[in-house]
Amino acid sequence: MFPFKKKEKNELPLEVPKHIGVIMDGNGRWAKKRMQPRVFGHKAGMEALQEVTIAAKNMGVQVLTVYAFSTENWTRPEEEVKFIMHLPVEFYDRFVPELHRNNVKIQMIGDTKKLPKETLEALERAEEKTKDNTGLILNFALNYGGRAEITQAVKQLAQEVRDSNLSPEEITEDRIADCLYTQSLPCDLRDPDLIIRTSGELRLSNFLPWQAAYSELYFTDVMWPDFGEDALRSAIVDYSHRHRRFGGV
């Protein structure tokens, strides 16, 4: 149930999504409006992520999957990519201690083999430090692409069939889900109930295409660095007023 105080006397308790996916968009445009370089926006976006993570935990959200860097983002200017790849190092030093105190567990999904060594090591340290925490799971999608994720799952299943360890008849939706990056999440929390995209863009941009099959979508014009606790609350209130039918009546 919705744990924060109701505003109206007769207001019903609101439904809180167990798993929220966030496409953190608008950092560069936010910085440009302030006559600052794009990297200034990415730094501000990291501040917003800490606020939103703690707010989501306090509201009862169990998983927060954030689209931190896509497989297509490597085409951005080299200096910007280098700055983004260094952010996990700064994130570990500045924000992980506070998230750890808030019982947040940090995980990551994506093709991590292609990440720079210092980036991967910082995230692995964060995972190790918070591995025993039992609160919200902050799930970083880093060097993540939905089509690439599904492709690697198909290859894995094809190899199992080729090795005679699996028959085509045994390939089910659950078996496919077990081959996706989100296999590290509890089975009932792998699919986002709600996906939020900031900055006014109206697309998913290759974010969790399999897992988002029945996700509710929420788009806002708010740029990610300005997206805080109040904006998250608005998104959850909007979600709670929807009726999810999952193909039924």
Residue pairs with C-beta under 8 A, 6 or more apart in sequence:
1 13
1 14
1 15
1 16
1 60
2 13
2 14
2 15
2 16
2 59
2 60
2 236
2 240
3 16
3 58
3 59
3 60
4 58
4 59
4 233
6 13
14 236
14 237
14 240
15 239
15 240
16 59
16 60
16 61
16 236
16 240
17 61
17 192
17 193
17 194
17 216
17 236
17 239
18 61
18 62
18 63
18 188
18 189
18 193
19 61
19 62
19 63
19 64
19 65
19 185
19 189
19 190
19 191
19 192
19 193
19 194
20 56
20 61
20 63
20 64
20 65
20 192
20 193
20 194
20 195
20 196
21 65
21 66
21 67
21 192
21 194
21 195
21 196
21 207
21 208
21 211
21 212
21 215
22 52
22 64
22 65
22 66
22 67
22 195
22 196
22 197
22 198
23 67
23 195
23 196
23 197
23 198
23 201
23 204
23 205
23 207
24 45
24 48
24 49
24 66
24 67
24 68
24 198
24 224
24 227
25 197
25 198
25 199
25 201
25 223
25 224
26 41
26 198
26 199
26 200
26 222
26 223
26 224
26 225
27 38
27 41
27 42
27 44
27 45
27 223
27 224
27 225
28 38
28 41
28 42
29 41
29 199
29 223
30 41
30 44
30 45
30 223
30 224
30 225
30 226
31 37
31 38
31 39
31 40
31 41
31 42
31 44
32 38
32 41
34 40
38 80
39 79
39 80
39 83
41 223
41 225
42 80
42 83
42 84
42 87
43 87
44 225
45 224
45 225
46 87
46 90
46 91
46 94
46 95
47 225
48 224
48 225
48 226
48 227
48 228
49 66
49 95
50 95
50 98
50 99
51 228
51 229
52 64
52 227
52 228
52 229
52 232
53 64
53 99
53 102
53 104
53 136
53 138
54 98
54 99
54 102
54 104
55 228
55 229
55 232
55 233
56 64
56 136
56 232
57 102
57 103
57 104
57 135
57 136
59 232
59 233
59 236
61 136
62 136
62 137
62 189
63 136
63 137
63 139
63 185
63 189
63 192
64 136
64 137
64 138
64 139
65 109
65 139
65 140
65 141
65 182
65 192
65 208
66 138
66 139
66 140
66 141
67 141
67 144
67 205
67 207
68 140
68 141
68 142
68 144
69 84
69 85
69 110
69 141
69 142
69 143
69 144
70 141
70 143
70 144
70 145
70 205
70 206
70 207
71 110
71 111
71 143
71 144
71 145
71 148
71 206
72 145
72 206
73 81
73 84
74 81
76 84
85 115
85 116
85 118
85 119
86 118
86 119
88 119
88 122
88 123
88 126
88 140
88 142
89 118
89 119
89 122
91 122
91 126
92 122
92 123
92 125
92 126
96 106
96 125
96 126
96 129
96 130
99 106
99 130
99 138
100 129
100 130
100 133
102 135
103 133
103 134
103 135
103 136
104 130
104 133
104 135
104 136
104 137
104 138
105 130
105 131
105 133
105 134
105 135
105 136
105 137
105 138
106 123
106 126
106 127
106 129
106 130
106 137
106 138
106 140
107 127
107 137
107 138
107 139
107 140
107 184
107 185
108 123
108 127
108 139
108 140
108 141
108 142
109 139
109 140
109 141
109 142
109 144
109 181
109 182
109 184
110 140
110 141
110 142
110 143
110 144
110 145
110 181
111 143
111 144
111 145
111 148
112 120
112 123
112 142
112 143
114 143
115 123
115 142
115 143
119 142
123 140
123 142
137 185
137 189
139 182
139 185
141 181
141 207
141 208
144 181
144 207
145 206
146 204
146 206
146 207
146 208
146 209
146 210
147 206
147 209
149 180
149 181
149 210
150 180
150 209
150 210
152 179
153 176
153 179
153 180
156 179
157 166
157 171
157 175
157 176
157 179
160 166
161 167
161 168
161 171
166 175
176 210
177 183
177 187
177 190
177 210
180 190
180 210
180 211
182 190
182 191
182 208
182 211
183 190
190 211
191 211
191 212
191 213
191 214
191 215
192 208
192 211
192 212
192 215
193 215
193 216
193 239
193 244
194 215
194 216
194 217
194 218
194 235
194 236
194 239
195 204
195 207
195 208
195 212
195 215
195 216
195 217
195 218
196 218
196 219
196 220
196 232
196 235
197 203
197 204
197 217
197 218
197 219
197 220
198 220
198 222
198 223
198 224
198 227
199 220
199 221
199 222
199 223
199 224
200 219
200 220
200 221
201 219
202 219
204 212
204 217
208 215
214 244
214 246
214 247
216 239
216 242
216 244
218 235
218 238
218 239
220 227
220 231
220 234
220 235
222 231
